[in-house]
């Protein structure tokens, strides 16, 4: 895991989609976030220990390399894994700060899109890359693949206007909802949705080849 220090950062943006507005300051306690997305190898240990049913697409070879991020997991699967590992899913705010630091950058490496730094649709891999395959795209705190590779489940319920109504210290999103939030974009998406501020709302029981997760630890 990598350490994300306590303090404020810029969350959201004013020139993005409506649900990314407004750009605002958020203050977070110190926490840790996984350096890499959870891999098939790690998820297999979880299945063996808990007898949890295998994710969708588990036996499709181009998706199931040991060091590729696990896909085909629902929000409940991701939440259960993190709890089993003694961790938790990151909040939206924690995920975004880990991806963009306190200077409000649009991509983990800076302001300009660079196709060599992330596994996106432009990469034409047509599958998740082994985690850490794009070291030049690492975030300021040392987290890999926070742009592209796979969308990542976070803890929060989705609300289009949550940035307008939520607290400015340690926000956790709405108490209830119908959709959960995905962050980071994936190997099947174009750069616009790989920005550090992009939000995708999705049913929590959806399992897809472009969705994975990573865990966080510490105060939330």
C-alpha positions, 0 to 999 in steps of 0.5 A: 500500500502507499501512504496518502498524507492528511490534508486538503486537495482539489476535488472535481472540476468546473469544466467537466460533466455536471456530476463533477461540479463544482471544483471544491476543496476537500480535507481528508485524514491520512490513509493508505491505498493499494499500490496496484489493483487487486489481481487474479492471484490475490483474488484466488487466495480470497476464494480459497479461504472463503469459498466465495463463488468465482467472478464472471469471466474467471475462466477466460484466458485473456482475462485471467493472468495471475498479475492481471487485475481481477474483473467480473466482480460486483461491488459486493465482491469487492467489498467482501474481499477488502473486508477479508483482507482487513481493509475497505474500499476507498471513498470517492474522495480518497480515490481521487486524491490518491490519483491526482494529489493536491494540485488538481491534475487531470491525469495521474502524471499531469495535465496532458493525455499521454497514451504511453502512460495508461492502458486505454482503448488507444492501447489496443490491448483489448484486455487488462494489462498486468498491474504496474505495466505503465510505471510512467503513469504512476500517481504522485503518491505511488499508486499505479493504473489509476487511469485506465486498465480497469474501472475501480469500485469505490465505497460511495453511493452515487448522486449527481449533486453530491459535490454540492451537498456533501461535507468538505471533510472526509466525505463518504457520499450519500447514505443510500442510493441505487447506483455505486460509483466507478473511477479511473476508466479502463482498457475499453474507454477513451481518454476523456473518461480516464481523467482523475475526476471522471465518475461513472454510476453503475448498478452494484451487482454489475459484473463486467470485463472492464471493472475491478477494484483496489482497497484502502486502509486507515481512517475514512 
